[in-house]
Amino acid sequence: MRTETTDSGYARLSCRVSARIKHQAEEAAALLGQSITDFTESALADKAASVIERHERITLSDRDFARFVAAIEEPESPTEALKAAVSAYRRQVKFPTASGL
């Protein structure tokens, strides 16, 4: 796949697709009264937005959401291992120590 950007803010996208997919896209574009370019741009934008949204969203079951809220509202005390890890990290990045950990 190759991409070229123009001064107008548009980019040219060049890729090969199977003859079957091209035919389906042309047929779908015609049914919508769109050019193949407009149809392809719209379909590509919709699919990209869908994929990005799926990867940016965290979906929890009711049980997991309740556990998440409980952990925020009543966090457990840090373990000795966590305290040691925080201390080691602060020494490594030269953070000032904070009380409580």
Secondary structure as the mmCIF struct_conf table of DSSP 4:
data_model
#
loop_
_struct_conf.conf_type_id
_struct_conf.id
_struct_conf.beg_label_comp_id
_struct_conf.beg_label_asym_id
_struct_conf.beg_label_seq_id
_struct_conf.end_label_comp_id
_struct_conf.end_label_asym_id
_struct_conf.end_label_seq_id
STRN STRN1 ARG A 2 THR A 5
TURN_TY1_P TURN_TY1_P1 ASP A 7 SER A 8
BEND BEND1 GLY A 9 GLY A 9
STRN STRN2 ALA A 11 SER A 14
HELX_RH_AL_P HELX_RH_AL_P1 ALA A 19 LEU A 32
TURN_TY1_P TURN_TY1_P2 GLY A 33 GLY A 33
HELX_RH_AL_P HELX_RH_AL_P2 ILE A 36 GLU A 56
HELX_RH_AL_P HELX_RH_AL_P3 ASP A 62 GLU A 73
BEND BEND2 GLU A 74 GLU A 74
HELX_LH_PP_P HELX_LH_PP_P1 PRO A 75 THR A 79
HELX_RH_AL_P HELX_RH_AL_P4 GLU A 80 VAL A 93
TURN_TY1_P TURN_TY1_P3 LYS A 94 LYS A 94
HELX_LH_PP_P HELX_LH_PP_P2 PHE A 95 THR A 97
TURN_TY1_P TURN_TY1_P4 SER A 99 GLY A 100
#
